[in-house]
Amino acid sequence: MKFLLTFFTVALMALASPAWAEISRDDATSLARQATGGRVLAVEKIEREGRPVWRVKVLTPQGEVRLVLIDVASGRTL
């Protein structure tokens, strides 16, 4: 009986968590800051080549406005 309870508990936990985690808006903001050293002005989720990406507008320390695209699924900067 204890084995069945443990088995079902582990099975439910596995089903409850996603196979992969999406990068949140806050994570995208942090990644863009790290990549540029700048200040984030805006963040929005868009689609690029059929995949969701975060479009992060950053003001760099040099005063330039730069767009950083971050893949929602992997967190990679594109």
Biopython code that builds the backbone (N, CA, C, O; Angstrom):
import numpy as np
from Bio.PDB.StructureBuilder import StructureBuilder

atoms = [
    (1, "MET", "N", (0.825, -1.197, 0.000)),
    (1, "MET", "CA", (0.000, 0.000, 0.000)),
    (1, "MET", "C", (0.874, 1.267, 0.000)),
    (1, "MET", "O", (0.593, 2.233, -0.709)),
    (2, "LYS", "N", (1.931, 1.234, 0.809)),
    (2, "LYS", "CA", (2.816, 2.392, 0.872)),
    (2, "LYS", "C", (3.492, 2.625, -0.481)),
    (2, "LYS", "O", (3.689, 3.769, -0.890)),
    (3, "PHE", "N", (3.846, 1.537, -1.174)),
    (3, "PHE", "CA", (4.453, 1.647, -2.498)),
    (3, "PHE", "C", (3.511, 2.338, -3.466)),
    (3, "PHE", "O", (3.936, 3.214, -4.220)),
    (4, "LEU", "N", (2.234, 1.958, -3.461)),
    (4, "LEU", "CA", (1.258, 2.572, -4.362)),
    (4, "LEU", "C", (1.092, 4.058, -4.074)),
    (4, "LEU", "O", (1.001, 4.864, -5.000)),
    (5, "LEU", "N", (1.053, 4.417, -2.824)),
    (5, "LEU", "CA", (0.917, 5.826, -2.440)),
    (5, "LEU", "C", (2.129, 6.626, -2.932)),
    (5, "LEU", "O", (1.980, 7.724, -3.469)),
    (6, "THR", "N", (3.314, 6.071, -2.746)),
    (6, "THR", "CA", (4.527, 6.735, -3.210)),
    (6, "THR", "C", (4.526, 6.844, -4.733)),
    (6, "THR", "O", (4.865, 7.892, -5.281)),
    (7, "PHE", "N", (4.149, 5.772, -5.410)),
    (7, "PHE", "CA", (4.103, 5.764, -6.867)),
    (7, "PHE", "C", (3.160, 6.833, -7.392)),
    (7, "PHE", "O", (3.528, 7.594, -8.287)),
    (8, "PHE", "N", (1.946, 6.904, -6.849)),
    (8, "PHE", "CA", (0.971, 7.884, -7.319)),
    (8, "PHE", "C", (1.397, 9.314, -6.997)),
    (8, "PHE", "O", (1.135, 10.228, -7.778)),
    (9, "THR", "N", (2.041, 9.510, -5.870)),
    (9, "THR", "CA", (2.530, 10.840, -5.509)),
    (9, "THR", "C", (3.592, 11.301, -6.498)),
    (9, "THR", "O", (3.553, 12.440, -6.965)),
    (10, "VAL", "N", (4.541, 10.423, -6.820)),
    (10, "VAL", "CA", (5.593, 10.767, -7.770)),
    (10, "VAL", "C", (4.988, 10.995, -9.159)),
    (10, "VAL", "O", (5.387, 11.925, -9.860)),
    (11, "ALA", "N", (4.038, 10.162, -9.556)),
    (11, "ALA", "CA", (3.402, 10.313, -10.868)),
    (11, "ALA", "C", (2.671, 11.647, -10.969)),
    (11, "ALA", "O", (2.768, 12.325, -11.992)),
    (12, "LEU", "N", (1.952, 12.027, -9.943)),
    (12, "LEU", "CA", (1.231, 13.303, -9.956)),
    (12, "LEU", "C", (2.187, 14.490, -9.995)),
    (12, "LEU", "O", (1.912, 15.486, -10.665)),
    (13, "MET", "N", (3.291, 14.393, -9.291)),
    (13, "MET", "CA", (4.271, 15.473, -9.310)),
    (13, "MET", "C", (4.885, 15.619, -10.698)),
    (13, "MET", "O", (5.116, 16.736, -11.162)),
    (14, "ALA", "N", (5.148, 14.507, -11.354)),
    (14, "ALA", "CA", (5.727, 14.553, -12.697)),
    (14, "ALA", "C", (4.749, 15.157, -13.692)),
    (14, "ALA", "O", (5.154, 15.893, -14.592)),
    (15, "LEU", "N", (3.482, 14.856, -13.539)),
    (15, "LEU", "CA", (2.475, 15.402, -14.442)),
    (15, "LEU", "C", (2.209, 16.876, -14.188)),
    (15, "LEU", "O", (1.842, 17.610, -15.106)),
    (16, "ALA", "N", (2.392, 17.308, -12.960)),
    (16, "ALA", "CA", (2.091, 18.696, -12.597)),
    (16, "ALA", "C", (3.147, 19.668, -13.122)),
    (16, "ALA", "O", (2.823, 20.815, -13.431)),
    (17, "SER", "N", (4.389, 19.235, -13.225)),
    (17, "SER", "CA", (5.440, 20.137, -13.693)),
    (17, "SER", "C", (5.605, 19.987, -15.201)),
    (17, "SER", "O", (5.544, 18.875, -15.725)),
    (18, "PRO", "N", (5.816, 21.109, -15.906)),
    (18, "PRO", "CA", (5.971, 21.030, -17.359)),
    (18, "PRO", "C", (7.273, 20.351, -17.748)),
    (18, "PRO", "O", (8.221, 20.310, -16.964)),
    (19, "ALA", "N", (7.314, 19.821, -18.958)),
    (19, "ALA", "CA", (8.521, 19.168, -19.445)),
    (19, "ALA", "C", (9.646, 20.192, -19.622)),
    (19, "ALA", "O", (10.820, 19.860, -19.455)),
    (20, "TRP", "N", (9.292, 21.425, -19.957)),
    (20, "TRP", "CA", (10.265, 22.506, -20.065)),
    (20, "TRP", "C", (9.614, 23.758, -19.496)),
    (20, "TRP", "O", (8.394, 23.911, -19.557)),
    (21, "ALA", "N", (10.400, 24.622, -18.961)),
    (21, "ALA", "CA", (9.863, 25.839, -18.369)),
    (21, "ALA", "C", (10.064, 26.999, -19.334)),
    (21, "ALA", "O", (11.115, 27.127, -19.962)),
    (22, "GLU", "N", (9.064, 27.821, -19.440)),
    (22, "GLU", "CA", (9.186, 29.012, -20.268)),
    (22, "GLU", "C", (9.920, 30.094, -19.497)),
    (22, "GLU", "O", (9.865, 30.152, -18.269)),
    (23, "ILE", "N", (10.602, 30.941, -20.232)),
    (23, "ILE", "CA", (11.289, 32.087, -19.646)),
    (23, "ILE", "C", (10.228, 33.153, -19.377)),
    (23, "ILE", "O", (9.461, 33.513, -20.270)),
    (24, "SER", "N", (10.191, 33.648, -18.155)),
    (24, "SER", "CA", (9.198, 34.657, -17.782)),
    (24, "SER", "C", (9.640, 36.040, -18.261)),
    (24, "SER", "O", (10.773, 36.227, -18.705)),
    (25, "ARG", "N", (8.733, 36.991, -18.162)),
    (25, "ARG", "CA", (9.038, 38.381, -18.498)),
    (25, "ARG", "C", (10.190, 38.900, -17.634)),
    (25, "ARG", "O", (11.083, 39.587, -18.131)),
    (26, "ASP", "N", (10.166, 38.573, -16.359)),
    (26, "ASP", "CA", (11.230, 39.016, -15.446)),
    (26, "ASP", "C", (12.575, 38.379, -15.808)),
    (26, "ASP", "O", (13.618, 39.031, -15.754)),
    (27, "ASP", "N", (12.534, 37.089, -16.179)),
    (27, "ASP", "CA", (13.771, 36.420, -16.603)),
    (27, "ASP", "C", (14.328, 37.074, -17.862)),
    (27, "ASP", "O", (15.535, 37.290, -17.972)),
    (28, "ALA", "N", (13.453, 37.388, -18.809)),
    (28, "ALA", "CA", (13.887, 38.042, -20.047)),
    (28, "ALA", "C", (14.503, 39.406, -19.749)),
    (28, "ALA", "O", (15.502, 39.786, -20.360)),
    (29, "THR", "N", (13.916, 40.132, -18.823)),
    (29, "THR", "CA", (14.453, 41.432, -18.420)),
    (29, "THR", "C", (15.864, 41.276, -17.861)),
    (29, "THR", "O", (16.770, 42.024, -18.229)),
    (30, "SER", "N", (16.045, 40.311, -16.977)),
    (30, "SER", "CA", (17.366, 40.075, -16.387)),
    (30, "SER", "C", (18.393, 39.661, -17.432)),
    (30, "SER", "O", (19.529, 40.135, -17.413)),
    (31, "LEU", "N", (17.996, 38.779, -18.345)),
    (31, "LEU", "CA", (18.914, 38.329, -19.392)),
    (31, "LEU", "C", (19.336, 39.483, -20.301)),
    (31, "LEU", "O", (20.501, 39.573, -20.689)),
    (32, "ALA", "N", (18.398, 40.361, -20.639)),
    (32, "ALA", "CA", (18.716, 41.506, -21.502)),
    (32, "ALA", "C", (19.645, 42.478, -20.778)),
    (32, "ALA", "O", (20.559, 43.031, -21.391)),
    (33, "ARG", "N", (19.424, 42.689, -19.493)),
    (33, "ARG", "CA", (20.309, 43.559, -18.712)),
    (33, "ARG", "C", (21.726, 43.000, -18.689)),
    (33, "ARG", "O", (22.697, 43.735, -18.869)),
    (34, "GLN", "N", (21.834, 41.691, -18.466)),
    (34, "GLN", "CA", (23.152, 41.052, -18.424)),
    (34, "GLN", "C", (23.845, 41.139, -19.778)),
    (34, "GLN", "O", (25.055, 41.353, -19.842)),
    (35, "ALA", "N", (23.090, 40.976, -20.854)),
    (35, "ALA", "CA", (23.677, 40.977, -22.198)),
    (35, "ALA", "C", (24.158, 42.352, -22.629)),
    (35, "ALA", "O", (25.122, 42.463, -23.386)),
    (36, "THR", "N", (23.489, 43.408, -22.149)),
    (36, "THR", "CA", (23.802, 44.754, -22.635)),
    (36, "THR", "C", (24.384, 45.679, -21.579)),
    (36, "THR", "O", (25.057, 46.654, -21.913)),
    (37, "GLY", "N", (24.134, 45.388, -20.319)),
    (37, "GLY", "CA", (24.547, 46.294, -19.256)),
    (37, "GLY", "C", (23.692, 47.539, -19.192)),
    (37, "GLY", "O", (24.040, 48.508, -18.517)),
    (38, "GLY", "N", (22.558, 47.514, -19.904)),
    (38, "GLY", "CA", (21.702, 48.694, -19.995)),
    (38, "GLY", "C", (20.465, 48.626, -19.130)),
    (38, "GLY", "O", (20.306, 47.738, -18.293)),
    (39, "ARG", "N", (19.585, 49.603, -19.360)),
    (39, "ARG", "CA", (18.336, 49.728, -18.622)),
    (39, "ARG", "C", (17.192, 49.322, -19.540)),
    (39, "ARG", "O", (17.087, 49.811, -20.665)),
    (40, "VAL", "N", (16.335, 48.426, -19.057)),
    (40, "VAL", "CA", (15.229, 47.926, -19.863)),
    (40, "VAL", "C", (14.125, 48.983, -19.918)),
    (40, "VAL", "O", (13.682, 49.507, -18.896)),
    (41, "LEU", "N", (13.697, 49.277, -21.150)),
    (41, "LEU", "CA", (12.636, 50.263, -21.366)),
    (41, "LEU", "C", (11.274, 49.611, -21.573)),
    (41, "LEU", "O", (10.260, 50.136, -21.112)),
    (42, "ALA", "N", (11.242, 48.466, -22.265)),
    (42, "ALA", "CA", (9.968, 47.805, -22.560)),
    (42, "ALA", "C", (10.217, 46.331, -22.855)),
    (42, "ALA", "O", (11.281, 45.948, -23.342)),
    (43, "VAL", "N", (9.211, 45.512, -22.547)),
    (43, "VAL", "CA", (9.277, 44.079, -22.822)),
    (43, "VAL", "C", (7.926, 43.649, -23.368)),
    (43, "VAL", "O", (6.884, 43.976, -22.800)),
    (44, "GLU", "N", (7.951, 42.909, -24.483)),
    (44, "GLU", "CA", (6.706, 42.358, -25.004)),
    (44, "GLU", "C", (6.978, 41.006, -25.637)),
    (44, "GLU", "O", (8.073, 40.750, -26.138)),
    (45, "LYS", "N", (5.973, 40.145, -25.611)),
    (45, "LYS", "CA", (6.088, 38.827, -26.226)),
    (45, "LYS", "C", (5.565, 38.920, -27.648)),
    (45, "LYS", "O", (4.448, 39.377, -27.888)),
    (46, "ILE", "N", (6.400, 38.474, -28.598)),
    (46, "ILE", "CA", (6.015, 38.477, -30.010)),
    (46, "ILE", "C", (6.320, 37.106, -30.596)),
    (46, "ILE", "O", (6.850, 36.227, -29.915)),
    (47, "GLU", "N", (5.980, 36.938, -31.867)),
    (47, "GLU", "CA", (6.308, 35.714, -32.572)),
    (47, "GLU", "C", (7.310, 36.022, -33.671)),
    (47, "GLU", "O", (7.150, 36.987, -34.419)),
    (48, "ARG", "N", (8.345, 35.196, -33.763)),
    (48, "ARG", "CA", (9.362, 35.356, -34.808)),
    (48, "ARG", "C", (9.632, 33.989, -35.408)),
    (48, "ARG", "O", (10.027, 33.055, -34.709)),
    (49, "GLU", "N", (9.417, 33.886, -36.691)),
    (49, "GLU", "CA", (9.591, 32.626, -37.402)),
    (49, "GLU", "C", (8.780, 31.504, -36.754)),
    (49, "GLU", "O", (9.236, 30.364, -36.661)),
    (50, "GLY", "N", (7.580, 31.844, -36.310)),
    (50, "GLY", "CA", (6.676, 30.861, -35.731)),
    (50, "GLY", "C", (6.961, 30.471, -34.294)),
    (50, "GLY", "O", (6.320, 29.567, -33.758)),
    (51, "ARG", "N", (7.917, 31.143, -33.664)),
    (51, "ARG", "CA", (8.272, 30.820, -32.277)),
    (51, "ARG", "C", (8.068, 32.042, -31.402)),
    (51, "ARG", "O", (8.328, 33.162, -31.839)),
    (52, "PRO", "N", (7.606, 31.847, -30.170)),
    (52, "PRO", "CA", (7.449, 32.988, -29.267)),
    (52, "PRO", "C", (8.798, 33.473, -28.755)),
    (52, "PRO", "O", (9.648, 32.677, -28.358)),
    (53, "VAL", "N", (8.980, 34.782, -28.772)),
    (53, "VAL", "CA", (10.200, 35.405, -28.258)),
    (53, "VAL", "C", (9.822, 36.643, -27.444)),
    (53, "VAL", "O", (8.775, 37.257, -27.650)),
    (54, "TRP", "N", (10.703, 36.979, -26.524)),
    (54, "TRP", "CA", (10.562, 38.235, -25.798)),
    (54, "TRP", "C", (11.334, 39.294, -26.566)),
    (54, "TRP", "O", (12.501, 39.095, -26.904)),
    (55, "ARG", "N", (10.691, 40.413, -26.842)),
    (55, "ARG", "CA", (11.333, 41.560, -27.501)),
    (55, "ARG", "C", (11.588, 42.584, -26.392)),
    (55, "ARG", "O", (10.655, 43.164, -25.838)),
    (56, "VAL", "N", (12.852, 42.789, -26.086)),
    (56, "VAL", "CA", (13.232, 43.660, -24.976)),
    (56, "VAL", "C", (13.943, 44.883, -25.531)),
    (56, "VAL", "O", (14.967, 44.761, -26.204)),
    (57, "LYS", "N", (13.402, 46.056, -25.251)),
    (57, "LYS", "CA", (14.012, 47.314, -25.673)),
    (57, "LYS", "C", (14.872, 47.821, -24.512)),
    (57, "LYS", "O", (14.399, 47.975, -23.387)),
    (58, "VAL", "N", (16.150, 48.074, -24.817)),
    (58, "VAL", "CA", (17.134, 48.430, -23.782)),
    (58, "VAL", "C", (17.829, 49.733, -24.156)),
    (58, "VAL", "O", (18.134, 49.973, -25.324)),
    (59, "LEU", "N", (18.075, 50.567, -23.157)),
    (59, "LEU", "CA", (18.905, 51.757, -23.312)),
    (59, "LEU", "C", (20.293, 51.393, -22.790)),
    (59, "LEU", "O", (20.467, 51.153, -21.595)),
    (60, "THR", "N", (21.289, 51.353, -23.694)),
    (60, "THR", "CA", (22.641, 50.935, -23.310)),
    (60, "THR", "C", (23.340, 52.052, -22.540)),
    (60, "THR", "O", (22.892, 53.197, -22.576)),
    (61, "PRO", "N", (24.427, 51.737, -21.847)),
    (61, "PRO", "CA", (25.194, 52.766, -21.146)),
    (61, "PRO", "C", (25.747, 53.836, -22.087)),
    (61, "PRO", "O", (26.049, 54.945, -21.648)),
    (62, "GLN", "N", (25.882, 53.516, -23.377)),
    (62, "GLN", "CA", (26.367, 54.482, -24.365)),
    (62, "GLN", "C", (25.237, 55.375, -24.894)),
    (62, "GLN", "O", (25.474, 56.247, -25.729)),
    (63, "GLY", "N", (24.025, 55.160, -24.412)),
    (63, "GLY", "CA", (22.903, 55.991, -24.829)),
    (63, "GLY", "C", (22.169, 55.498, -26.062)),
    (63, "GLY", "O", (21.310, 56.209, -26.585)),
    (64, "GLU", "N", (22.479, 54.308, -26.540)),
    (64, "GLU", "CA", (21.812, 53.745, -27.713)),
    (64, "GLU", "C", (20.618, 52.895, -27.289)),
    (64, "GLU", "O", (20.652, 52.233, -26.252)),
    (65, "VAL", "N", (19.568, 52.919, -28.099)),
    (65, "VAL", "CA", (18.435, 52.038, -27.870)),
    (65, "VAL", "C", (18.688, 50.772, -28.685)),
    (65, "VAL", "O", (18.956, 50.834, -29.885)),
    (66, "ARG", "N", (18.598, 49.626, -28.016)),
    (66, "ARG", "CA", (18.895, 48.353, -28.661)),
    (66, "ARG", "C", (17.765, 47.374, -28.392)),
    (66, "ARG", "O", (17.196, 47.368, -27.300)),
    (67, "LEU", "N", (17.434, 46.543, -29.383)),
    (67, "LEU", "CA", (16.441, 45.495, -29.208)),
    (67, "LEU", "C", (17.149, 44.170, -28.973)),
    (67, "LEU", "O", (18.076, 43.811, -29.699)),
    (68, "VAL", "N", (16.707, 43.455, -27.964)),
    (68, "VAL", "CA", (17.248, 42.139, -27.658)),
    (68, "VAL", "C", (16.094, 41.151, -27.767)),
    (68, "VAL", "O", (15.057, 41.333, -27.129)),
    (69, "LEU", "N", (16.268, 40.106, -28.573)),
    (69, "LEU", "CA", (15.257, 39.070, -28.719)),
    (69, "LEU", "C", (15.702, 37.843, -27.929)),
    (69, "LEU", "O", (16.827, 37.368, -28.083)),
    (70, "ILE", "N", (14.806, 37.338, -27.084)),
    (70, "ILE", "CA", (15.115, 36.197, -26.229)),
    (70, "ILE", "C", (14.082, 35.107, -26.475)),
    (70, "ILE", "O", (12.879, 35.340, -26.355)),
    (71, "ASP", "N", (14.561, 33.918, -26.818)),
    (71, "ASP", "CA", (13.684, 32.786, -27.071)),
    (71, "ASP", "C", (12.955, 32.414, -25.776)),
    (71, "ASP", "O", (13.586, 32.223, -24.736)),
    (72, "VAL", "N", (11.629, 32.313, -25.846)),
    (72, "VAL", "CA", (10.824, 32.022, -24.655)),
    (72, "VAL", "C", (11.097, 30.621, -24.131)),
    (72, "VAL", "O", (11.125, 30.416, -22.918)),
    (73, "ALA", "N", (11.298, 29.662, -25.009)),
    (73, "ALA", "CA", (11.479, 28.283, -24.583)),
    (73, "ALA", "C", (12.867, 28.013, -23.996)),
    (73, "ALA", "O", (12.990, 27.290, -23.007)),
    (74, "SER", "N", (13.905, 28.587, -24.597)),
    (74, "SER", "CA", (15.266, 28.249, -24.185)),
    (74, "SER", "C", (15.977, 29.334, -23.377)),
    (74, "SER", "O", (16.902, 29.037, -22.621)),
    (75, "GLY", "N", (15.548, 30.591, -23.533)),
    (75, "GLY", "CA", (16.234, 31.690, -22.876)),
    (75, "GLY", "C", (17.448, 32.188, -23.643)),
    (75, "GLY", "O", (18.181, 33.050, -23.159)),
    (76, "ARG", "N", (17.664, 31.648, -24.838)),
    (76, "ARG", "CA", (18.805, 32.082, -25.662)),
    (76, "ARG", "C", (18.543, 33.444, -26.254)),
    (76, "ARG", "O", (17.421, 33.757, -26.651)),
    (77, "THR", "N", (19.586, 34.255, -26.313)),
    (77, "THR", "CA", (19.505, 35.541, -26.986)),
    (77, "THR", "C", (19.658, 35.291, -28.479)),
    (77, "THR", "O", (20.583, 34.604, -28.910)),
    (78, "LEU", "N", (18.740, 35.857, -29.267)),
    (78, "LEU", "CA", (18.774, 35.638, -30.712)),
    (78, "LEU", "C", (19.454, 36.798, -31.418)),
    (78, "LEU", "O", (19.576, 36.791, -32.643)),
]
sb = StructureBuilder()
sb.init_structure("model")
sb.init_model(0)
sb.init_chain("A")
sb.init_seg("    ")
for serial, (resi, resn, name, xyz) in enumerate(atoms, 1):
    if name == "N":
        sb.init_residue(resn, " ", resi, " ")
    sb.init_atom(name, np.array(xyz, "f"), 0.0, 1.0, " ", f" {name:<3s}", serial, name[0])
structure = sb.get_structure()
